[in-house]
Amino acid sequence: MLGQRLIVAAIALPPLLVLAYVGGPWLLAALLIASVVALVELAGILDKTGLPGFWPAVYVAGPLLVLDRAYPAFGIGTAALALLVVVGLVRALFHQPTDDTGKPLPTAVVGGWAATIVAPAYICLPLGMIYALRLVDENLGPVTSLAGLDLTRGQLWLGLALALDFACDSAAYLFGRAFGRRPLFPRISPKKTVEGTAAGVVAAAVVTLLLAPLLGLGLGWALALGLLGGVGAVLGDLGESLLKRAAGVKDSGRLFPGHGGLLDRLDSLLFVFVVVYLVGGLARTFG
């Protein structure tokens, strides 16, 4: 699984870097499409766990959470989440799952309502953060040149997040395969090892330290961002694996034949972008 993940990541990285560079409507359109595809895959997983979320509402509200980061002045993200809270509960009044005897299943009712709210937050809030990162200091124009390209801070932040995630995945797979002995969470991800995970986190920190001067990050902030980003990548991967284990499925979908679905490729990145967005914001404010 880790090897497959690395292959797909290597293939997907150049297009992702192109989108990060181009930004604007192209990046936003890609994020909106990705949000819907990933939500459909997540709905398929959660349905198998007995949590019947109100998915039509989720498919509408989820992209609105992404759009909220592009047009924050309108407050559409807050409105979308509030609407999900209300609509999800109202729907539960008229659609209560029952057992074979017709007795209501309160866990499914409450769980389905929670799934309606949590699913778009899990997928779409981090995807919206990607767009927000791309806009960082865009009004300042390019701040450096790399490989003949003039880059803004927003482009650099996105590039850092992608490089951090790829470095973590690559080092975890290669080092874990060569030296891994102790399983990290054998019941959730049998092939992930303590040694490989540690190597992945260290690699994420090293890549961040190497790129930090381009963003004006001090040593302390860069180290914190790299280590927390590496941990975030690991937890994002384990989190989705936990959901799939609970549902009894191997992959989130079949978008990539033989390699799983889009959510299988995004799982670690979702958490990485949360870390980069939050820690990067703190560094820009207090650093």
C-alpha positions as CSV (number, residue, x, y, z in Angstrom):
1,M,0.0,0.0,0.0
2,L,2.8,2.4,0.9
3,G,4.6,1.6,-2.3
4,Q,1.5,2.2,-4.4
5,R,0.9,5.5,-2.6
6,L,4.5,6.6,-3.4
7,I,4.1,5.8,-7.1
8,V,0.8,7.7,-7.4
9,A,2.2,10.6,-5.3
10,A,5.3,10.8,-7.6
11,I,3.0,10.9,-10.7
12,A,0.6,13.4,-9.2
13,L,3.2,15.8,-7.7
14,P,4.0,17.7,-11.0
15,P,0.4,18.5,-11.8
16,L,-0.2,19.6,-8.2
17,L,2.8,21.9,-8.4
18,V,1.5,23.3,-11.7
19,L,-1.9,24.0,-10.1
20,A,-0.1,25.6,-7.1
21,Y,1.9,27.8,-9.5
22,V,-1.1,28.8,-11.7
23,G,-3.6,29.3,-8.9
24,G,-6.7,31.4,-9.6
25,P,-9.8,29.8,-11.1
26,W,-7.9,26.7,-12.2
27,L,-6.8,25.8,-8.7
28,L,-10.2,26.7,-7.3
29,A,-12.0,24.5,-9.9
30,A,-9.7,21.6,-9.1
31,L,-10.3,21.9,-5.4
32,L,-14.1,22.0,-5.9
33,I,-14.0,18.9,-8.1
34,A,-11.7,17.2,-5.6
35,S,-14.0,18.0,-2.7
36,V,-17.1,16.4,-4.4
37,V,-15.1,13.3,-5.5
38,A,-13.6,12.8,-2.0
39,L,-17.0,13.4,-0.3
40,V,-18.6,10.7,-2.5
41,E,-15.8,8.3,-1.5
42,L,-16.1,9.2,2.2
43,A,-19.9,8.7,2.0
44,G,-19.4,5.2,0.6
45,I,-17.1,4.4,3.6
46,L,-19.3,5.9,6.3
47,D,-22.5,4.2,4.9
48,K,-20.8,0.9,5.4
49,T,-20.2,1.7,9.1
50,G,-23.9,2.3,9.6
51,L,-23.8,6.1,9.7
52,P,-26.3,7.2,7.1
53,G,-25.4,10.9,6.6
54,F,-27.6,13.2,4.6
55,W,-25.3,13.1,1.6
56,P,-27.2,15.3,-0.9
57,A,-26.8,18.2,1.6
58,V,-23.2,17.4,2.1
59,Y,-22.4,17.4,-1.6
60,V,-23.8,21.0,-1.8
61,A,-22.4,22.4,1.5
62,G,-18.9,20.8,1.1
63,P,-17.9,22.9,-2.0
64,L,-19.3,26.0,-0.3
65,L,-16.7,25.5,2.5
66,V,-14.0,25.6,-0.2
67,L,-15.5,28.6,-1.8
68,D,-15.6,30.4,1.5
69,R,-11.8,30.6,1.5
70,A,-11.9,32.2,-2.0
71,Y,-14.6,34.7,-1.0
72,P,-14.5,35.0,2.8
73,A,-16.4,38.3,2.9
74,F,-19.7,36.5,2.1
75,G,-19.6,34.1,5.1
76,I,-20.8,31.2,3.0
77,G,-18.8,28.6,4.9
78,T,-20.4,29.5,8.2
79,A,-23.8,29.5,6.6
80,A,-23.1,26.1,5.0
81,L,-22.1,24.5,8.3
82,A,-25.1,26.0,10.2
83,L,-27.4,24.7,7.4
84,L,-25.9,21.2,7.7
85,V,-26.6,21.2,11.5
86,V,-30.2,22.1,11.0
87,V,-31.0,20.1,7.9
88,G,-29.2,17.0,9.2
89,L,-31.2,17.0,12.4
90,V,-34.5,17.7,10.6
91,R,-33.8,14.9,8.2
92,A,-33.2,12.5,11.1
93,L,-36.7,13.3,12.3
94,F,-38.2,11.7,9.2
95,H,-35.6,9.1,8.5
96,Q,-34.7,7.1,11.5
97,P,-32.8,3.8,10.9
98,T,-34.3,0.8,12.6
99,D,-33.3,-2.8,13.3
100,D,-35.0,-5.9,11.9
101,T,-37.7,-5.6,14.5
102,G,-38.5,-2.0,13.6
103,K,-36.9,-0.6,16.8
104,P,-35.1,2.8,16.2
105,L,-31.3,2.7,16.3
106,P,-30.3,5.8,18.3
107,T,-26.6,5.4,17.6
108,A,-27.3,5.5,13.9
109,V,-29.5,8.5,14.2
110,V,-27.0,10.6,16.2
111,G,-24.1,9.2,14.2
112,G,-25.7,10.0,10.9
113,W,-26.4,13.5,12.0
114,A,-22.8,13.9,13.1
115,A,-21.5,12.4,9.9
116,T,-23.5,15.0,7.9
117,I,-21.5,17.7,9.7
118,V,-18.1,16.1,10.1
119,A,-17.7,14.7,6.6
120,P,-17.5,18.1,4.8
121,A,-15.4,19.6,7.6
122,Y,-12.9,16.8,7.3
123,I,-12.5,17.0,3.6
124,C,-13.4,20.6,2.6
125,L,-12.0,22.8,5.3
126,P,-8.4,21.7,4.6
127,L,-9.0,22.0,0.8
128,G,-10.2,25.5,1.4
129,M,-7.0,26.2,3.3
130,I,-5.1,25.2,0.2
131,Y,-6.6,28.1,-1.7
132,A,-6.2,30.5,1.3
133,L,-2.5,29.6,1.4
134,R,-2.1,30.3,-2.3
135,L,-3.4,33.9,-1.6
136,V,-0.8,34.7,1.1
137,D,0.9,38.0,0.4
138,E,-0.2,37.8,-3.3
139,N,-0.4,41.5,-3.4
140,L,3.4,41.7,-2.8
141,G,4.1,39.9,-6.0
142,P,7.1,37.5,-6.5
143,V,9.5,37.4,-3.6
144,T,12.1,35.0,-5.0
145,S,13.1,33.1,-8.2
146,L,13.5,29.3,-8.3
147,A,14.4,27.3,-11.4
148,G,13.7,30.4,-13.6
149,L,10.3,31.0,-12.1
150,D,9.3,34.1,-10.1
151,L,7.4,32.8,-7.0
152,T,5.1,34.5,-4.6
153,R,4.9,33.5,-0.9
154,G,1.6,31.8,-1.5
155,Q,3.1,29.6,-4.2
156,L,6.1,28.8,-1.9
157,W,3.8,27.8,1.0
158,L,1.9,25.4,-1.2
159,G,5.1,24.0,-2.6
160,L,6.4,23.5,0.9
161,A,3.3,21.6,2.0
162,L,3.5,19.3,-1.0
163,A,7.3,18.7,-0.7
164,L,6.9,18.1,3.1
165,D,4.2,15.5,2.5
166,F,6.1,13.8,-0.3
167,A,9.3,13.7,1.7
168,C,7.5,12.1,4.7
169,D,5.8,9.5,2.6
170,S,9.0,8.6,0.6
171,A,11.3,8.4,3.6
172,A,8.7,6.4,5.7
173,Y,8.3,3.8,2.9
174,L,12.0,3.5,1.9
175,F,13.4,3.5,5.5
176,G,10.6,1.4,6.8
177,R,11.0,-1.2,4.1
178,A,14.8,-1.4,4.8
179,F,14.9,-1.1,8.5
180,G,11.4,-1.3,9.9
181,R,10.9,-3.8,12.6
182,R,8.3,-2.6,15.1
183,P,4.7,-2.0,13.8
184,L,3.2,1.3,14.7
185,F,-0.5,0.5,14.6
186,P,-0.7,-3.1,13.4
187,R,-4.5,-3.3,13.6
188,I,-5.0,-0.2,11.5
189,S,-2.0,-0.1,9.1
190,P,0.1,-3.3,9.4
191,K,2.9,-2.2,7.1
192,K,3.6,1.1,8.9
193,T,6.5,0.8,11.2
194,V,7.9,2.9,14.1
195,E,11.3,3.2,12.3
196,G,9.7,4.3,9.0
197,T,7.4,6.7,10.7
198,A,10.3,8.4,12.6
199,A,12.3,8.6,9.3
200,G,9.3,10.2,7.6
201,V,8.9,12.9,10.3
202,V,12.6,13.6,10.2
203,A,12.6,13.9,6.4
204,A,9.6,16.3,6.6
205,A,11.6,18.5,9.1
206,V,14.7,18.4,6.9
207,V,12.8,19.5,3.8
208,T,11.1,22.3,5.7
209,L,14.4,23.5,7.1
210,L,15.9,23.6,3.6
211,L,13.0,25.6,2.2
212,A,12.5,27.8,5.2
213,P,14.9,30.6,4.0
214,L,12.8,31.1,0.9
215,L,9.8,32.0,3.2
216,G,11.8,33.9,5.8
217,L,11.1,31.3,8.5
218,G,13.3,31.2,11.5
219,L,14.9,28.0,12.7
220,G,12.5,27.4,15.5
221,W,9.4,28.0,13.4
222,A,10.8,25.9,10.6
223,L,11.6,23.0,12.9
224,A,8.2,23.1,14.5
225,L,6.4,23.3,11.2
226,G,8.4,20.4,9.7
227,L,8.0,18.1,12.7
228,L,4.3,18.9,13.2
229,G,3.7,18.6,9.4
230,G,5.4,15.2,9.4
231,V,3.2,14.0,12.4
232,G,0.2,15.4,10.6
233,A,0.9,13.4,7.5
234,V,1.2,10.2,9.5
235,L,-2.0,10.9,11.5
236,G,-3.9,11.8,8.3
237,D,-2.9,8.5,6.7
238,L,-3.8,6.5,9.9
239,G,-7.1,8.4,10.3
240,E,-8.4,7.4,6.9
241,S,-7.1,3.8,7.4
242,L,-9.1,3.7,10.7
243,L,-12.3,4.7,8.8
244,K,-11.6,2.1,6.1
245,R,-11.0,-0.6,8.7
246,A,-14.2,0.2,10.5
247,A,-16.1,0.0,7.2
248,G,-14.3,-3.2,6.1
249,V,-13.0,-1.7,2.8
250,K,-9.5,-1.7,1.4
251,D,-9.7,1.5,-0.7
252,S,-11.8,4.6,-0.6
253,G,-12.6,4.3,-4.4
254,R,-11.4,3.2,-7.8
255,L,-10.4,6.5,-9.3
256,F,-6.8,5.2,-9.7
257,P,-7.1,1.6,-10.9
258,G,-5.0,-0.6,-8.6
259,H,-4.2,2.3,-6.4
260,G,-7.4,3.3,-4.7
261,G,-9.5,6.5,-4.7
262,L,-8.8,10.2,-4.4
263,L,-9.2,10.2,-0.6
264,D,-6.5,7.5,-0.4
265,R,-4.2,10.1,-2.0
266,L,-5.4,13.1,-0.1
267,D,-5.6,11.6,3.4
268,S,-2.1,12.8,4.7
269,L,-2.2,16.0,2.7
270,L,-5.5,17.1,4.4
271,F,-3.8,17.1,7.8
272,V,-0.5,18.6,6.4
273,F,-2.3,21.6,5.0
274,V,-4.1,22.2,8.3
275,V,-0.7,22.2,10.0
276,V,0.9,24.4,7.4
277,Y,-2.0,26.8,7.5
278,L,-2.1,27.1,11.3
279,V,1.6,27.0,12.1
280,G,2.4,29.1,9.0
281,G,-0.1,31.7,10.1
282,L,1.4,31.9,13.6
283,A,4.9,32.2,12.2
284,R,3.8,35.1,9.9
285,T,2.0,36.8,12.8
286,F,4.5,36.3,15.6
287,G,7.7,35.3,13.8
